[in-house]
Amino acid sequence: MSAQALFAQALLQPAQPCPDGLRVWNGSDPALRFAVYRNNVLVSLVDALATTFPVVQALVGEEFFRAMAALFVRTHSPQSRILAWYGADLADFIEHFEPAGSLPYLADVARLEMARVRAYHAADVAAVPSEALQAALAQPERLASLRLGLHPSLQVLASRYAVFSLWAAHQGPLDLASVDPCQAETVLVYRNGMQVETTTASPASGHFIRAVLQGESLLAAASADTDLNLPATLAHLVRQQLITHLDFGD
Amino acid sequence: MSYPVDTQLLPRGASPAGLPARSGIGLKSTHVGEILQTLPALGFFEVHAENYMVDGGPFHQHLARVCEHYPLSIHGVGLSIGAEGALDACHLDALAALLDRYQPASFSEHLAWSSHGGVFLNDLLPLPYTGRTLQRVCEHIDQVQTRLRRRMLLENPATYVQFAESTWDEPAFIAEVLRRTGCGLLLDVNNVFVSSVNHHFDAQAYVRALPLDQVGEIHLAGFAEQVDAAGDPLLIDHHGAPVDAAVWRLYDYTLGLTGPVATLIERDNDLPALPMLLAEAGMAEHRLHTIQVTA
């Protein structure tokens, strides 16, 4: 194994000895100095996770979070040099992390927080003017083929738990004690202008938006769920500048 | 061997398109609103390249507005120039796209490695200074300068260990890299001071041993103090404190040799209010205006 491979491995695995070949001017044990690098790597990556997942941290407490994050860092070291994306698979890790088993909603809270980071950095795409959408909806003969392009920041999270309420309780006045975590909630995360928004939606709206995001036509997406209030859902998308493209397939 | 890729085409010395010989600070999202409102008297702003390798959103909007008023320095922390393995071509492409978009007055990276085997370690890690590592670092810098079609500045590292196999001392290694590749020097005065304490060498002699006519930018930052296993001081380059008096003294000494050079107050952790950073930048600016060059 190469020298850097050994160095890198020892950085991430505390059980590994300090690499050979290090020198200190006063002849003291280089392990203590190597520990500075070990600490830098671990702490900076745990800090990056704490920045992305503040509500997960608040729900489990800082000590628990940092211990869990340290384990994650060692088993899921970053593959990308862009730290904003680090932790994209923390939710899946939490799902199988037994010590957090008493908080079954924790993984979905992590998904919500990661979605907010994605929305924050998503591409800037202008909305189509609402008149253009109105004109499109007024042509029933062309409606069958209409597909909507939605803003790249828009994400749907359908959770079996009250993830929006749990998240919102950490943003302001909503009292955490009043939240029943076992109420299913569908959450929309998106950016309107420069502002990341997090809102609840009906399950039918969530199904519809997800189908549109997957490229289904407006009519196909709208017919999937009989509970859908299509005008209200479209009005919300228009108001939030989320319809960015109209494609009639011609 | 030398690698004269396109170095004839790369400007040498303090290039005319480089940063102004004034003080600057890092651009932090917590300060950006106040900066855009008050437009403080600064010579430039610096950002970490990797923070802007995202598609859109507030980071790009804010940076574009800051660039309407100030020169920009883009400082990479993820290229891993000192790595044993090949450079990440995708990362280099993303860097090229970012530089095309913002046309910064300066681009700099580190004499260090931060990735191995596809894992990003998010720290600037040390390398031995040997004939083999010299050749590899030069090949990587040639590749970077060719791909980016511009001269880069290479930053001297702060280190906590040295390698038994090293056959070059650090300033001689850096001087040789600059000679072979035509890249410039980002002289981090705090790193020099931190390493001089950690490895018990003369910081002023280190500075004198560098090719000071190639310095395109200076970094100043704060450090934390620990002790090593023998009880000797071990300084940690943590960018989380004001610039230390000893570093200001070494900066004065350096400026006396280089003349005025663009100087960044580097603060990434335990971020203070903007006026505190502006005050430190003012201290550097004052020195840039009053320095007597002795060289």
Interface residues (C-beta under 8 A of the other chain):
Chain A: S2 A3 Q4 A5 F7 A8 L11 L12 G21 L22 R23 V24 W25 N26 G27 S28 D29 P30 A31 L32 R33 F34 V36 Y37 N40 V41 S44 L45 A48 S77 P78 Q79 S80 R81 I82 L83 A84 Y120 H121 A122 A123 D124 V125 P152 S153 R191 M194
Chain B: E50 N51 M53 V54 D55 G56 G57 P58 F59 H60 Q61 V77 G78 A83 E84 G85 D88 H91 W113 S114 S115 H116 G117 G118 V119 F120 L121 N122 D123 L125 L127 P128 Y160 V161 Q162 F163 A164 E165 N198 H199 H200 Q226 D228 A229 A230 D232 L234 I236
